[in-house]
Every structure is written in C-alpha cells, then in structure tokens.
C-alpha cells in the first residue's frame, strides 16, 4: 500500500466563489488531509477583517494541513525592476504564509520569462528558495505547459540543477506535462524527495494539445492522462507526499461544492490508492 496523502487545491472550487473559511470547512468535511489555498483568497479574507488566528483555528478544526499556497510573484521576470518588485511581494506573502503554518509556496514562471536563460532562472530560483527558507517556507518550482520558458519537466530539472540547491523540489502536474510536451519517462529521474507536491487532474483527447486549456481539466480517470503510470512512477520514487486535486472547471452540472470535493477525493482514491 502506498503512502500518498490527499489534498484539495481550492482552484477546484473556484466557480463557487466561496470565502476561504468555507473552502477550508468543505475540504475537511470531504475527508482530505491537506489543502492548497490561494494567496489572493487569504488576502481577501484578511483585508475584510479576518485574522490569521481565525484562519489557523479553521484549519485546525477542519483537521487539514496547509500544505502549499498558490501565489503569483514575478521572481524570474526579464525586467530587473519587475523582478525586484516580485521578490518584495514574495517576501511579504511568505511571511504571511509562515504565520499561518503553511508548509510551502509554488513558484511558476509568472511574468515575462521568454528570454531568461536556464542559468539565470536557476540563479533567481536559488535566491527565492533561500528567501523562503529564511522565513520557514519551502519553494516548489512549478513548470507551466503554456509558458515561454520553464514549460516542461525537463526544463524544471535543468533550472533546479542550475540553482545549485541540491535539495530543491519540483511541483509535478499531469496537465502541464501534457500541455508542454514533457516526456513521461523523465519522471523516472526524480526521487521522491525531489518532488514537492503532485497536482492531480486528467485531460481530454479533444481539444488537441495545442488548444487544451485549464478549464478543460477533468477528474482523474475521466480522460487520457497516463495516471496509472504516474502512480507507478511515484511509488518507484518512494514519494510519500501529497496528491492535490487541481481542476478549473466552470460547470459541475448541478453538484454542490461539497459534492465536487467528495467526488474528487473518490476519483483520486480509485486511481492512486485503489481503496475506499
């Protein structure tokens, strides 16, 4: 039996426009062990009078761990001024996340990165990881299949190597592997401790890869993604971290937010744990 733990990325509930406390409650009620919250949702809650202590209490009452945050700071932008502002934003948001007991934050290639070399991006990632660790937050390198740089797992491995940080971690996502044209055999190069978290989703045969978008993501097992192979590769790598459901569906055909969360957990169990 594998040791995967299940989390919910609250993008999956985006279409319901729920406040962050409701997102946390539903995640716990649906039986997930972890949650990925969006920094923007946390900031909306805090700016409207909520407190960090209330958020921490909600996480505790729901019985879920705040395993990763979804943020958008331009840490690798081509423009130095934009990049420096990105690092100021990163420090501010990392401090906030640390105060909530968050474990990590994702670092995708947000911003203008087309002409940033692998080596330069590695230097920027080194700086970002060091900043996060000084504040008690890990940083997971995330590749985006539609990005003009850092679009594949292969590139992510190259950036991680260029960073010089031996224990850096990568965020793995089947949708982005497909969209960017990553080679699934590259996963065999990863050991479990090199993976920060795994986003779980599926994708359809139509539209084609060039046209498929975030909104087209499917529940695991409902599409074409080689998720059985992913499971086997994660087991071989001895990965024991979180699998986090990340969808962006605009319509769940009448299901409530809780029903969506429960259904998603069942689908992940069916594919990755073979139980419940």
LINTA-V282356 format. One record per backbone hydrogen bond with DSSP energy under -1.0 kcal/mol. NH is the residue of the N-H (numbers start at 1). CO is the residue of the C=O. Records with the same first field share a line. If there is no record, write none. Layout:
NH->CO, CO
This chain:
5->241
7->243
8->34
9->245
10->36
12->9
13->10
14->11
16->13
17->14
23->19
24->20
25->21
26->22
27->23
28->24
29->25
30->26
31->28
32->27
33->6
34->6
35->65
36->8
37->68
39->70
42->38
43->39
44->40
45->41
46->42
47->43
49->46
50->45
55->51
56->52
57->53
58->54
59->55
60->56
61->57
62->58
63->59
64->59
65->33
67->35, 65
68->35
69->104
70->37
75->73
78->112
83->79
84->80
85->81
86->82
87->83
88->84
89->85
90->86
91->87
92->88
93->89
94->90
95->91
96->92
97->93
98->94
99->95
101->98
102->97
103->66
105->138
106->69
107->140
110->108
116->113
121->117
122->118
123->119
124->120
125->121
126->122
127->123
128->124
129->125
130->126
131->127
132->128
133->129
134->130
135->132
137->132
138->103
140->105
141->169
142->107
144->150
147->144
156->152
157->153
158->154
159->155
160->156
161->157
162->158
163->159
164->161
168->165
170->194
171->141
172->197
177->173
178->174
179->175
180->176
182->177
186->183
187->184
188->185
189->186
190->187
192->237
194->191
195->192
196->170
198->242
199->172
200->244
202->218
211->208
212->208
216->213
217->214
218->202
222->219
224->203
227->225
230->226
231->227
232->228
233->229
234->230
235->231
236->232
237->233
238->235
239->234
243->5
244->198
245->7
246->200
255->252
260->256
261->257
262->258
263->259
264->260
265->261
266->262
267->263
268->264
269->265
270->266
271->267
272->268
273->269
274->269
